[in-house]
Amino acid sequence: MVDSGMVYQITVDGTTLALEGIRAYFQSQRARLDAHLVARLAAFLDDAHDSIDCAIYDLRHPRILDALASAVARGVRVRIAYDGGNEHAGGMSADPKPSGTEAALANAGLLPHATAVHERGRHLMHDKFVLRDERDVWVGSANFTVGGLELQDNTCLTISSRDLVTHFATTFAALLQPQHRHTRSAAALTTAESSGVLVGSTSIAPFFAPAAGEAIEQELISAIRGAHKIRLLAFLLSDPGILEALAPLAQQPRFDIRGVYDPHGMEDVLRYTTQDRALFWFMDDPRFVAAPSHAFSAQREQDFMHNKTFVFDDQLVFTGSYNFSENAEANDEVVLKFASELLAAAYTHYTDVLFATYGGVIEAPQTRRRLSGGPRVSAGPRVGVNTAPRMPAITAPPARKPTASPVVAPTAVVTQAQAQAETPASKPRRKPRRKLDIIIFVIRLKIVVVVIAIIAYLVLSGIVHF
């Protein structure tokens, strides 16, 4: 989808993208990207007038608890659904978290407004979204903890759309039901999921697990198989279907794929999986890097690389709470599929910043000459640039559609270097012969000729003797 005529803003530091009806926030303390998630989420809650419906896996941040309590005090209807399970220490089935949400809610006086969702077996109430006034939604990969909002690598979005909130509200209502039961479906996608909800010029298709069944996995597999460029941010990656779809790329070193994963999330996967280890080729491929995070500990806040995002062909973004695992299909999860070139460009830039920060080498893609009227074809990456591209200094909406992506691609770095190599300072200076110098030379030559002629005349006439 082409974002025709879309008005947008993006911060110079690359932490915030504003589209019509959509704000995207990119957080990474390690990469020095501070999107101020705590302040933004608190402000989102403080602006509620009528209702707040919050579905959250882990809720312990003091500022967010205060904002929710303040909303209750001013008469806003507040409802909270949270994961009622005990401490999750990891493994293929669990996103690690300590216990403590219930105690935090009780201390904040919010327990009367909260419902513990007790899943059975390995399943989690893993949603991370807030609905405000039946009009706006906050959604992303961050739990509402100090670790989730301040220390980890996470992305979040706010979206203003009553149509989209309606689909979230149906899921939230189901979470509050006594004896909440999972219902998995292999049926066709709903109308919203198949056609998408339009927010400004951006199409958004919502998917909710477990009701979506295999639909999320199949959407990702289909996108992987048809893609020419992929960016991936994954706390963990263990879904057999997704791994098999990615497997051929292990033998295509020139394919334009780049990713970042959490090493401890993947260690848990490898500890328990019975799958062929060859499916995890990306852990030894230079196109992927591991974040320098720390293993889970219940005694401190976590600093995971916690994102769950795929970007395809600079057009499609899949992001949300959904880890790319088989177990996620049975959790309460949300994935949003965005069709937006600008949003895809921002997520790609964020991926590249993390990749470079964690030791990856940004490679400048070479472009083959294309035939007249033919598509632009990438010839694959070329090693040579080891720094992340910078965001441009766009501080106000452009009056028209920009002719270039809001993200400076790695090729821009190479172009700049080439341009520097062609500057006059790098070339030997030539001394031009000025016009005045030529005139003086001619005059001198004429004087010499005249003097010689006079001397010759005097000698021949006998006036002068030597």
N, C-alpha and C positions, 0 to 999 in steps of 0.2 A: 504494500500500500504506500502511496506517495503522499506526504504531508503537504498538500497543496495549499499555499498561502497561509500556513500556520504561523501564528505569532508565538514566540517563545523567548525565554530568558534563561541564561545559565551563569552561575557564579564563576568568577575568574579562577577560583581554586578548585572547581570541578566537584563541589559537594552537593549542589542543588540544581535541578533542572525544573523549569516551570513551563508547562504547556497549558493550553486552554482546559481548565477543569482538572488538571493533574499536576501534582508536585512530586518529584522523585528526590530522595535523599540518600547520599552515599557516604557511609561511615567506615573509617579505619584509623584507629589510633596509631597503629604501627606505620601506616603510610602518611600520617599527618593530614588526614582528611577528617575534619570535624564538622559534621552536619548539624550539630547541636540537637541531637535527637531527643534528649530529655526535655529541653526547653520547648521544642516544637510539639512533642506529644502532650506536655502539660498545657500548652496554649490551646491545642486542639480540644482538650477536655474542658478547659476553662471557658471556651466559647460556646459550650453546649447550653441550650435554653430549655429544652423539653426532655430529651432522653439520651442516655448513654447505654449501649449494649456492648459489653466487652467479653470477647472469647480469647483466653490467654492460657498458654501452657505454664508459664512461670511468672508470677507477679510479686516482686519484693522491693522494687525501687521506692525509697521513701518519698521522693518528689511526686511520683505518679500516684502513690497511695493517698498523699495529701490532696492532690487534684481531684481524685475520685470522691474523697470524703467532703471536700469543699462543694462539689456538685450536689451531693446529697443534702448538705446544709442549706443550699439555696433553692431547694425544691425540685431539682432535676431527678427524674426517674432513672435510677442506676441499677443495672442488672449485670452480674459478672458470672461467667462460666469459666471454671479453671480445672486443670487436671488434678484429680483427687488422688492420684497414685502416690506411692512412697518415693523415696529417692531412687533415681535412675542413674546408675553408674556407667552406663555405656552398653556396648554390644551392638549387634546388627539390628536389634529391634528397638533401641532406645536412643533418644537424644539426651545426653547426660544432663541432669539437674539435681540439686539437693532438694530435700523436703523443706518446708518453711513458708509456702504460700498461705496456707490456712492460718498459721500463727500471725503472719504479717497482716492479713485481712482482719483478724480479730483485734489486733493492737490498734488498727486504724478505725475500728468501729464499723467495718464494712461487711462483716460476716453475715448479717441479716439480709444483705443484698446479693449474696454470692451463692452459687450452686456448684458443689464439687461434682465433677463428671468422673465417675469411676469406671474406667474401661476394664475389660476382661482380658486376661492373658497378657500378651505383649503389646497390646494396643494403647495408644496415647491420645489424649485430647490435646492435639498439637497445634491448634489454630492460634493465630496471632493477629487479631483484627478488632477494631472498635468501630461501632456505628454511632453516628451523632445526628440527632434530630431527624432521623429517617431520610437524610439527604447526603451525608458525607461518610466516607469510610477511610480509616487508617489501616493499612495492611502491609505486611512485609515479613522479613525473616527474623526480626529481633524480638526476643522476650523482654518483658518489662522489668528488667533487673539492672543493677549497676554494670554487670558484665555485658548484658545484651545491648544496652543503649550507649555505653561509653567505651568498653574495652575491646569488643569483638569487631570483626568485619561483618557488617550487615547493611542491607538496603531496605528502605521503607518508602511507602507512597501514601499520599492523600488524594482521594478522588471524589469529586462532587458529581453525583449522579443518582437520582432517585431510583431510576430503573435498575442500576447495579446494586444499590443498597437493598432493593426488594429481594434479590436473590440471596444476598448475605443474610437477610432477616429470616428467611425460611430456614436456613441452616442453623442460625442461632436459636430459633424457637425449638428446634428438634433437640438441641443440646440441653435445654432446660427441662425436658420431659422426664418424669420419673422413669426409672428403669430404661434410661437412654440406650437404645440398641443400634448397632451398626447394620446398615442395609447396603450391600454391595450390588451393583447392577452391571450387566453386560449389554444393556439396551443401548439404542442409539442416543446421541447427545440430545440434550434439551434444546429448545429453540434458542435460548440465550447463548448456550455454549457453541452451537453450530453457526449462528449468524453474528454473534457478538453484540455488545451494547456500545453505541457510539457516544463518545465523550469528546466534544469538540470535533477534531478530525481524526481522533484515535479510536480504533476498534478494539474493544476489550471483551474477551471471552472468559467467563469464570468457570472454573472446575472445582467441585467440592468432593473430597474423598470422605467416607468410602463410597458415597452414592455414585460417583463417577466410574467405579469399577476399574476396568483396564483402559478407560478412555484417555487418562493422562499419559500413561505409558505409551499408548499407541500414537498419540499426537506427537510425542517427543521422538519416537522411533521414525515416524514418517518424515519429520523435519530433518532428522540426522541423515537419513538416506538420500534426501534430495538436496542437501546443503552443499555449498561451495566454500563457505566460511563459517567457522563455529567458535564461539567463546563460551567458556564453562567455568562457573564458580560453584564448588560443591563441598559441603561439610563432609559428606561421604557419597560414594557411588558404588552401589552393589546390585541394582536391579538387573536380572539376567538379560532381559530383552534390550535394555539400553546398552549394556556392555557388549552384547553381540552386534548391535547396530554400529557401535563405535569401533569394533574390532578390526575391520578392514583398513582403517586409517593408520594402524600400526605399521602397515607395509607401504604407506604413502607419505614418506617424510617431507614431501613438498606440499602436502595439503595444508591449507591455512586454518589451523586449529591451535588454540592457546587456552590454557586453563590453570586454575589454582585450586588446591584441595587442602583440607585439614589433615595432617599426618596422623593425628590420634584417632580421628573418626575412621580413617582408612585402616589403621592398625586393628581397631575393633572388628572391622569387616574381615580382614585377613585372618584374624584369630579364630573366627567362627565359620567362615564360609567353606563350602565343599566344592565351589566352582573352580574351573580350570584357572590356574594362576596367570596363564597367558592373557586372560581377559582384562587383567589389571596392568597391561603394558604401559599405560600412561604414567605410572609411578616411576618409570625408568626412562621416560622420553623427555628430551630437552624442551619440548613444547609445553610441558607442565612443570609446575613448581609446588612445593609444599610450604605452607605458611609456618613461620616460626612460633607456633602457639604452644601452649602447655597442656598436658594431660589433665583430665577432669580431677578436681579435688573438692570435696564437700566443705572444706575449711576455708575456701577463698572464692572470689568471683572468677569466672572463666573468661579466657581471651581467645576463644575459638575463631577460626575462619568459618563463619557460620552461614555464609550466603548459600542460596539454592537457586541458581540462575543459569539458563541457557540463552544465548543470543545467536540467531541464524541469519546469515547473509545480509547483515546490516538492516534488517527489516522486522524480524520477529523477536520478541522477548517473552520467555516463560520465567516467571518468578513468583515466590510466595513462601509458604511455610514447609513445603513438601521436599523432604530429603529424597534423593533418587535411589530408593530402595523398594524392594518388594513389600516390606512391612508397611511402608507409607500408604500403600493403597488401602490398608485396613484401618489406618488412623483417621482421626478428624483432621483434615488438612484443607488448605485452599491453594490453588495455583491460578494465576491470571496470565492469559496469553494476550500480549499487546501487539498490534500491527502499527508500528510507528518507526519511521527512519530516524527521527530525532531522538526518541527514547532509546532505540537500539544503539545509536552512536554514543550516547552518554554511558550506557552500561558497558559498551565495548571499551571506552576510555577508562572507566573504573577498573575493569578487568586488567587492562594493560598497565595501569599504575600499580596495582597489587603485584602483578607478575614481575615487573621490573624491580619493585621494592624488595621482593623476596628472592632476588638473584637471577631471575630469568633474563634472557637476552632478547630485546625487542628486535625483530628482523624486519627489514624493509621489503615489502612485496615488490617483485619485478613485474612489469606489465608487458605482455607481448603486444606487438603492433597488431591492431585489429583491422580486418577488412572493412571496406566502406559499408556502413550500415550494419555491421556485425556487432555482437556483444563484446564487452570488455572481458578479457580472459586473463586471470592471474596465472603467472608462471611459477608461483610458489615463492616462499620466503628466501631472502638472501641475508646472510649474517653480516653485521656491520654496525648496528646501532644498539647501544646498551643502556639507553635511558628512556624513560617513559615519555610519551608525547605530552605536551602541555595544552591545557584548555585555552581557547582564545579569550581575550578580554571583552566579552559581550556584556554590556551593562544595561542595555535597553532593548526593547523589542525592535527588530528591524521593520522597516516600512513595507517590505516585500519579502517573499520567500528567499532565503539565502541561497546562493549558488553553490555553496559548499557545506559540508557537514559541520555541526557546531563543535566537532571534535577534530583536533589536528591529528591526522593519521601519521603513523611512523614515517611514511614516505616524505612528509613535510620536513622531517629532520634531515633526511638525506639531501633533499632539494636545497635546504639552507646551506649545508656543507659544500655542496657543489657550487652554489652561488658565491660563497666566500672564496672558493678556489679561483673564481673568475674575476674577483675584484681587481681594480687597477693596482692596489697595493701589493698584490701577489705576482704581478707581471713586471718584467724589466722595462724601465721607462725609456722611451725613444726620444732623442734630442731633435726636435724638428728644426729645419733650416728656415729661419725667419726671412721674410721678404726683404727686410732692410739689409740683412747680411749679403744677400745676393746683389742688391744694388751697389753696395760699397765695393764688392769684389769686381763688378763690371767697371766701375769708375777707375779703380786702381789699375786694372788691366789696360784701359784706354790711355791713362797717363803714361804708363810704361811704354806703350806703343808709340805715342807722340814723342817722348823723349828720345827714343831710339831713332826715330825718323829725322829729328832735328840734328842729332849728332852725325848721322850718316850724310846729311846734306852739307853740313859744315866741312866735313872731311873731304867729300868729293869736290867741293868748291875751292879747296885749298886754303880756306880761311883758318882752319885748325889743322895743326900738324902734330902727330904723335911720334 
